[in-house]
Amino acid sequence: MQAVFKKIQDLKSINAYSKHDQLVQGIINAIDDKIIITGGRLPTINEMIQELRFARETVVKGYRDLIRRGIVESKGRKGYFVANQNTGQIAKVALLMYLMDSFQEQFYRNFRNELGHKVQIDIFFHHGNIAIFETILNIIKGKYSMYVISPIPHPRTKELLSDIPRTRFIMFDRYEPLDGEFNYVCQEFEKASYQAFAELADNIRRFDEMVFFHTKDSLDPIEIIRSYKKFAKNFNIKATIKPHYKSGSVCKGKVYFSLNNAELWEILNDCKAAKLKPGKDIGILSHNDEPVKKLVADGITTYSTDFGLMGTRAAQAILKREAVREIIPTVLVKRKSL
């Protein structure tokens, strides 16, 4: 019984929840977390009043609500019992993303299609801002059956995600370490980046220098920077890191590597103006593949995870109520630009 009471009391900190909401959602959470199963006895009205200090009317209305939903049944003087463990709680999902770029759109499209239209998905964007991330988490916590979250690499991330029950949480895109076991469908950056660079080493050596555009205070994965430096050292490649691409500075004999699509388009535009041919006069490597990169400049070489598969796997874990701890593979796609 104490575990059921705790599930109800855990919701006290959510200002938007009335005592009625706390009782109903707390019992549903206890059922979903298998603290109590079909046929299990729930606290009596008097036990609820004594333990929670709720008004009798609040407890009675809460049980009536659960009976109406078919989740709880009353057996007269024997009390209240769990009638159905299918609480329907997968019907509402909070999806917290960086932003809706073309890669995240691939994730969302497959995620949405796999879940089906009977499942409500509310989308939120944090834009890599920890203050916005915290505000959104405070707004949504306790209100959804599942939380699918792309985390921010920040010292406070672990703390901010600690209030979300692990059974209702799936991390996607980037992997950030948390205490205990948790669900994730993520990509890996360090080993995958190094492997991609290594497979391209012979092509890169055809040019004089490799240039990686990275702003120090950006949200670029630090793992990619580490693997780039390691690759340059191990393969004796002349390689530099510059904060950003300067318009009009494209130079023959360079390999340009950018994580930023806006920079990529600017480089290609400058190549056209300078009559430089990607793959011959300069090399171009881009992170994260998308359909347009197959078409421009006879094809841009990329390495990327499969965001569509990531969305599908996250949705399947929700529908099947199964644990998922999966790193989606990264694939190098060689095209004419390098």
N, C-alpha and C positions, 0 to 999 in steps of 0.2 A: 504493500500500500504506500509506503513512504516514497518509492520511486515514482508512483503516479502523482502524488502530491508535489514532488520536486518538479516534475514536468510542467505542472500548472504554475508553481511559484517562479519558475525560470522566466515566465512571460510577464512578470510584474514590472520589469524595467522598461517595457514597451509602452510608451505613453498613449499610443493610439488604441491600445487594447482596453476594453472595459473588463470588469470582473467576469461578466458573462463570456466574453471572448476568451479570456484566460482559461476558464474552466473547460469550455468546449474544445479549444485548440490544444490545450494541455493534454486532455484525454486522447484526442486524435494522435498527437505526437507520441504518447506512450504506446498506443496500439501500433503505429507505424514503426516504432523502434523495437517492437516485439517485447516490450516490458510486460505487457499483458496480452493474452491471445484470446481467440474465440472461445467463449464459455467461461472465461475468467471473470471473477466477481470484482466489481468496482466498489469504491467506498460508499457507504450509506450517506443519506442526506445529513444525518447528525454528525457522522465522522467528518464530512466535508466542512460543516459549519465549525466544528471544534478545531480542526487543523488549520483551516484557511481563514477563519473569521469572516466568511462571506454570509450575507443574509440568506435566510431560508428560501425566499422567493427567487434569488439569483441562482441557487443550486437547483431548485425545482425546474426553473425555465431552461437551465443548461441541459439537464437530463432530457427534458421534453424535446429540445432541439435535436439532440443526438438520437433519440428514439424515432423522431420524424424522418431523419436521414437513413434510418435502418442500421445504424452503427451500434446502438445500444438497445437492449430490451429490458423491460421490467418484469420481474417474476413475483409480484405482490410482496408479501412479507419477507421473502427470501432476499430481495434487494435488486440491484441493477447489475447486468452482466453484458459482456461484449458479445454482440450478435453477429458482427461481420468485420473481418480485418481489412476488407477492401474499402478503405475510407475515401477513395477517389481523390487522394491528395496529389496525384501527379497532374491534376488538371490546371495547376497554376505554377508557372516557372518564372523566376527572375533571372534575366540574362544581363550580366554586367560586362561590357566590352570596352576596349580602348576607344574605338571610333568605327564608323562604317566605311572603311576603305575597301578596295576590291577584294582583299584577302579575307577580311572579316565577313564580307558579303558572301563569299563562298561557304564559309562556316555556317552563317545564319541560314542560307538557302537550304542546305542539306539538313541542318538541325530542325528547321521548320517543317520540311517535307517529311522527315522521318517521324516526328512526333505526331503529325496530323493536326487537323484544324479543330479537334475537340479539346486540345490542350491550349490554354491561354499562356502566351509568352509576353511578358512585359520587358522591354529593352531599355537599358540605361547605359550611359557613356561617361567614363571618368577622364578621358583624354590624358591619361598619365599623370593626373594631378592628385596628390595624396589627400588634399583637403576635400576635393569633390568626391573622391573614393570613400572617405570616412562619412561624409554627409549622406551619400546614397545608401551605404550600409546601414546607417542609423534609421533611415526611412523605411527600408525594405525588411529588416530583420524581424523574424517572427510572423511575417505575413504571407510567406510562400511555402509551398511544399518542397521545392527544389531551388537551389541557388547555383547557377553556372557562371563562374567568375574568371575573368582574365586578370590576374593580379599585377600589381606594380612592384618592381624591384626597389623596395624601400624598407628601412629599418622598422617601420611601424606596421608593415603589412601583416606579419604574423599575429600581432596583438589585435588588429582590427578584424581579422578573420576568425579569431578564437571563439566568438560568440555564436557562430553558425554551427549547428550540429553536423558532425562529420557524415552522418548517414544522409544528409540532405544537401551535400555540397559536392560539386565537381569543379576542379580547377581546369582551365583550358588555356591554350596558346603557350605562354611562358610558364616555366615551373619555378615556384618559389618554395623553399623548405618550410614546413610547419611541424609542430609537435604532434606525435602520434601518427597513425595511419589515416590516410584520406584518399579520396578519389581524384584522379587526374587523367586528362587526355591532352598531352602537351607535345611540343617540339623540343629538340635538343640542339644547341648551338655550337658548342666548342668542338666536339669530335667531328660533327657533321661538316662544319666549316673547314676544318683542317683537311679532312678527306677530300672535299671538293677542290680546295686549292692544290692539294698534292696531285690529284688526277689531271689538273690543268697545267701542271708545272712546265711541261715541255712546250705547250702553247705560249705560256707567259714568257718563257725564256727567249722567244723570238723577238721580244720587244726590249727596249732599253731600261724601262722602269715600271713598277706597279704603284699606283696611287689610290689610296683608300680615303674617301671623304667621310670624316667623322667629327662631329662637334662634341667637345668634352662633356658638356652638361646635358647632352641629349639622352633619350631613352634607348639608344642603340644598345643591344645586348653586349655587356662587357666581355662575354665569352668569345664573341666574334673578334674583338680587338686582340685578345690573348692568342687566339689561334692564328690570326694574321701575322703577328709578330713572330710566333714560333715557326710558322711556315717559312717566312722570309729568312730566318736564321738557319734553319735546317737545310733549306734548299739553296742557300746562298743567292737569294733573289734581292736585287736592289729595290727596296720598297719604302715608301713614305706614307705618312698620314697627314692629311690636310683638313682643316676645319670645315671647308665647304668648297664647292666648285665656283670659280669666278667666271662669269659670263665672258665668252670670247677667248678663253685661255686654253682651249683644246690644242694639244701638241702631238705631232707625229712621233711615233715610237713609244707611246705610253700605253699602259693597260689601266683603265679606269674602273674602279670598283665602288659602287654606291648602294646604300640601302634605301635611298630616297628617290622615288619615281620622278619628282620634279627636277632633280639634278640630272637624272638619266635623259629626260626629254630635252633638257637644255644642252647637254653634251651632243646629243644626236642632231639638234638644230644647228649647233656650231660646226659639226662635221660637214653637214650639207653646205653651209656657207663657205667653209674652207676647202671644200671638195676633197675631204678625207674619207676613205672607205673603211668602216668598221670591219675588223677581221684581217685587214691588209695593212692599212696605215696606222691604225690604233686598235687596241683591244678593249672590249667592254664586258664586264661581268656584273650581273644584277642579282640581288637577293629577292626571293619570292616571285614565283612564276605566275603569269596570268595570260589569257589568250592574246592580248595585243602584242606581247613580247615575241610571239611566234611570227608576227606579221611585219613589224617595223625593221628596217635596215637588214632585210633578208634573215632576220631572226637574232634575238639577243640571248646569249648564253646565261642561264640562271641556275641557281640551286635553291630548292624550296621544299617545305613540307607540304602535305596534302591537306589543306584547310577543309575541303569538302569532306574528306574521310574523317577528319577530326570532329566535325559537326555530327556526322552520322553516328560515330561511336559514342559520343556524349549522349545523344538522344536514345540510342539503344540501351545504354546503361540505365537511363531513367525509366524507360518503358518496361524493362525486364527486372527493375529493382535489384540490379546486381552491382557488385563492386567493380570498379574499372581503374587500373593503374597501367597506363599505356603511353609509350612514346611513339608518336607517329614518325615513320622514317622520312629522312630528307633525301631528295633525289636530285642529282646533277643532270641538267638538260643541256647538252652541247649543241650550240647553233653557230652560225657563221661569224658572230661578233668576236669570238675568242676560240 
